[in-house]
Amino acid sequence: MAGGGQERGAEGWRARYYRIIFEADTPAGKAFDVILIAAILLSILTVMLESITTVRERHGELLRVAEWAFTILFTIEYALRLMCTERPLRYARSFFGLVDLLSIIPTYASVLVPGAQALLVIRTLRILRVFRVLKLAHYVRESETLLRALVASRRKISVFIFAVFTLVVVFGSLMYLIEGPDSGFTSIPRGVYWAVVTLTTVGYGDIAPQTNLGQAVAAVIMVLGYGIIAVPTGIITAELTQGGDRSLSARACRSCDATRHDADALHCKRCGARLT
């Protein structure tokens, strides 16, 4: 009897924390996601500030302490996610599981490989979890007017802008590592500025990659820029013609971690497990 009670208590603990960490339908779940996103943004800001020479010289020690504090916090969060889910290995191999792991490795790797902490900008990808908080699955119906389409597409436009922000941060950091100060990439923000200018096809030319690898990366960004220009127009046009989706819930399946189930769904659409 005592053993059964302990098992039920452990299961209750796991289920309770699973709803908080993986779902956003409850106030506690939303609060957890908002706090996590704020911590991610602050950790990214810390890494970017550390790449600026003047800031690093004045506040280098404080920034390093902050980075280790964020890394320990995210390590605990990653461990809790593995403990709460019924299939830890499945979550560890999932997209977000890999991103969570890769977001904490660079700090530990920097002990052996100086400069590896600059790769922590991959934490930007973790902000994708904000989709569950904003519930971006609600679209307008075909009969809505242009004004309603513009209002409804504001969330998609926000996602588009965030996607562009993610690309310029990743590419800017990559160019900072490839080119370095000798080519004018004196910091990660400077690299991000170059990525914005290049991705938007503005091309001021005040900074240019000098190495073959850097020029290859620049070519990729230029090609992406042409495709990105058409996205906002396509989003609004699609909003005018696309039918409304059924209301989707932020509940997550504890068996396979799938989300975006119908609000009245009783079982997971992926694995068939019963939803709590």
Secondary structure, DSSP 8 states (H G I E B T S, - for coil): -HHHHHHHHHHHHHHHHHHHHH--SSHHHHHHHHHHHHHHHHHHHHHHHHTSHHHHHHHHHHHHHHHHHHHHHHHHHHHHHHHHSS-HHHHHHSHHHHHHHHHHHHHHHTTTSTTGGGGGGGGGGGGGGHHHHHTTT----TT--HHHHHHHTHHHHHHHHHHHHHHHHHHHHHHHHHT-GGGT--SHHHHHHHHHHHHTT----SS---SHHHHHHHHHHHHHHHHHHTHHHHHHHHHHH------EE----TTT----EETT--B-TTT--B--
